[in-house]
């Protein structure tokens, strides 16, 4: 299957940075225009979706459905008249020498920081739904932290660190084993 620019860039970057992840990525799905991975040792209810154009999102899955997007590291790639690259979403855009540098600095590195800080400090995932079937959302909580004032909306609570899946036994492939040499 042909691999798009974003996937090639991510694979190259990850090959050099996989050891920096507190919970390394494990690929669970790949298609021509996107790929999805979970994080080793973390419940597969949290997934990262990376699309070929601009989407880098952390998805909460529940009952086979996309329940919420916890956060995103999206970018809108623009090439300047000088041949540099910048993110059109940025209030104060930074010009990068290459398209790959733009993706690394604006999406991949912030994703790594989120995994190590926010995800690394959380111990459970709460799934909410508005009574009557309306709005749905997910929330990460640290040990001892109380849920929002929406306790009557809580559908389920899951331990974030999944001892059953604290290895590569997720019926998926350990990402760094498949990186180009």
C-alpha positions as CSV (number, residue, x, y, z in Angstrom):
1,X,0.0,0.0,0.0
2,X,1.4,3.4,-0.9
3,X,2.3,5.6,2.1
4,X,1.5,9.3,2.1
5,X,3.8,12.1,3.0
6,X,2.5,12.5,6.6
7,X,2.8,8.8,7.3
8,X,6.4,8.7,5.9
9,X,7.3,11.8,7.9
10,X,5.8,10.3,11.1
11,X,7.6,7.0,10.6
12,X,10.9,8.7,10.1
13,X,10.4,10.9,13.2
14,X,9.1,8.1,15.3
15,X,12.1,5.9,14.4
16,X,14.3,8.5,16.0
17,X,12.0,9.3,18.9
18,X,10.1,6.1,20.0
19,X,12.2,5.9,23.1
20,X,10.9,9.3,24.2
21,X,7.4,8.0,24.5
22,X,6.2,7.0,27.9
23,X,3.6,4.8,26.1
24,X,4.9,4.0,22.6
25,X,2.5,3.9,19.6
26,X,1.1,0.6,18.4
27,X,-0.5,0.7,15.0
28,X,-4.1,-0.7,14.8
29,X,-5.3,0.4,11.4
30,X,-3.7,1.8,8.3
31,X,-5.3,3.1,5.1
32,X,-4.2,5.1,2.2
33,X,-5.2,8.5,3.7
34,X,-5.0,7.9,7.4
35,X,-3.6,5.6,10.1
36,X,-4.6,4.9,13.7
37,X,-2.6,3.8,16.7
38,X,-3.1,3.1,20.3
39,X,-0.5,3.5,23.1
40,X,1.3,0.5,24.7
41,X,-0.1,-0.2,28.1
42,X,-3.1,2.2,27.7
43,X,-6.7,1.1,27.1
44,X,-7.4,0.8,23.4
45,X,-10.4,3.1,24.0
46,X,-8.0,5.9,23.4
47,X,-6.6,6.1,19.9
48,X,-4.7,8.6,17.8
49,X,-6.0,9.3,14.3
50,X,-3.6,10.9,11.8
51,X,-5.0,11.9,8.5
52,X,-3.0,12.7,5.4
53,X,-4.1,16.4,5.1
54,X,-4.2,18.0,8.5
55,X,-5.9,15.9,11.2
56,X,-4.0,14.6,14.3
57,X,-6.6,13.8,16.9
58,X,-7.0,11.8,20.1
59,X,-10.2,9.8,19.9
60,X,-12.2,8.2,22.7
61,X,-13.9,5.0,21.5
62,X,-16.9,3.4,23.3
63,X,-19.1,0.6,22.1
64,X,-17.4,0.7,18.7
65,X,-18.2,4.4,18.2
66,X,-16.2,7.6,18.2
67,X,-17.4,9.1,21.4
68,X,-15.2,12.2,21.7
69,X,-12.1,13.9,20.4
70,X,-10.1,14.7,23.6
71,X,-7.6,17.0,21.9
72,X,-6.1,17.6,18.5
73,X,-2.8,18.7,17.1
74,X,-4.2,19.6,13.7
75,X,-2.4,21.9,11.3
76,X,-3.3,23.7,8.0
77,X,-0.2,23.5,5.8
78,X,0.6,26.6,3.8
79,X,3.6,27.3,1.6
80,X,4.9,30.9,1.6
81,X,6.1,32.8,-1.5
82,X,9.6,32.2,-0.1
83,X,9.2,28.4,-0.2
84,X,8.8,28.0,3.6
85,X,6.0,26.2,5.3
86,X,3.7,27.4,8.1
87,X,0.5,26.5,9.8
88,X,-2.5,28.7,8.8
89,X,-4.2,27.9,12.1
90,X,-1.5,29.6,14.1
91,X,-2.1,33.1,15.4
92,X,1.6,33.9,15.2
93,X,2.8,31.5,12.5
94,X,6.4,30.3,12.4
95,X,8.0,29.6,9.0
96,X,9.7,26.2,8.7
97,X,12.3,25.3,6.1
98,X,10.5,22.1,5.1
99,X,7.1,20.6,5.2
100,X,8.4,17.8,7.4
101,X,9.8,20.3,9.9
102,X,6.3,21.9,10.1
103,X,4.6,18.6,10.9
104,X,7.2,17.6,13.4
105,X,7.1,20.9,15.3
106,X,3.4,21.7,15.1
107,X,1.9,18.2,15.4
108,X,4.3,15.3,16.3
109,X,6.2,16.9,19.1
110,X,3.1,18.4,20.8
111,X,1.5,14.9,20.5
112,X,4.6,13.4,22.2
113,X,4.3,16.0,25.0
114,X,0.6,15.2,25.5
115,X,1.3,11.5,25.7
116,X,4.0,11.9,28.3
117,X,2.4,14.6,30.4
118,X,-1.4,14.5,30.1
119,X,-1.8,10.8,29.3
120,X,1.1,9.8,31.5
121,X,-0.3,11.5,34.6
122,X,-3.9,10.2,34.1
123,X,-5.2,7.0,35.7
124,X,-8.7,6.6,34.4
125,X,-11.0,7.5,31.5
126,X,-14.6,8.6,32.1
127,X,-17.2,8.2,29.5
128,X,-20.2,10.7,29.7
129,X,-23.5,10.9,27.9
130,X,-26.2,13.5,28.4
131,X,-29.3,11.8,29.8
132,X,-31.8,11.1,27.0
133,X,-29.0,10.4,24.5
134,X,-27.7,13.8,23.7
135,X,-24.1,15.0,24.0
136,X,-21.2,12.5,24.5
137,X,-17.7,13.1,25.8
138,X,-14.7,11.6,27.5
139,X,-12.4,12.8,30.2
140,X,-9.0,11.8,31.6
141,X,-8.6,12.0,35.4
142,X,-5.6,11.8,37.7
143,X,-5.6,9.7,40.8
144,X,-7.7,11.5,43.5
145,X,-9.2,13.9,40.9
146,X,-13.0,14.3,41.0
147,X,-15.1,14.1,37.8
148,X,-16.9,17.2,36.5
149,X,-20.2,18.2,37.9
150,X,-21.8,15.9,35.4
151,X,-21.8,12.7,37.6
152,X,-25.3,11.8,36.5
153,X,-24.0,11.7,32.9
154,X,-21.3,9.1,33.6
155,X,-21.8,6.0,31.5
156,X,-18.6,4.1,32.3
157,X,-15.2,4.5,34.0
158,X,-12.1,2.6,32.7
159,X,-8.6,2.2,34.2
160,X,-6.4,4.0,31.8
161,X,-3.4,1.7,32.2
162,X,-4.7,-1.7,31.0
163,X,-2.7,-4.5,32.7
164,X,-4.1,-7.0,30.2
165,X,-2.7,-5.0,27.4
166,X,0.5,-3.7,28.9
167,X,2.5,-5.3,26.1
168,X,2.2,-5.9,22.4
169,X,-0.6,-8.4,22.8
170,X,-3.2,-6.1,21.4
171,X,-3.5,-8.0,18.1
172,X,-1.6,-5.2,16.6
173,X,1.9,-4.6,15.5
174,X,4.6,-2.9,17.6
175,X,5.2,0.2,15.5
176,X,9.0,0.5,15.8
177,X,9.4,-3.1,14.6
178,X,7.9,-2.0,11.2
179,X,9.8,1.2,10.7
180,X,12.0,1.5,7.6
181,X,15.7,0.8,8.4
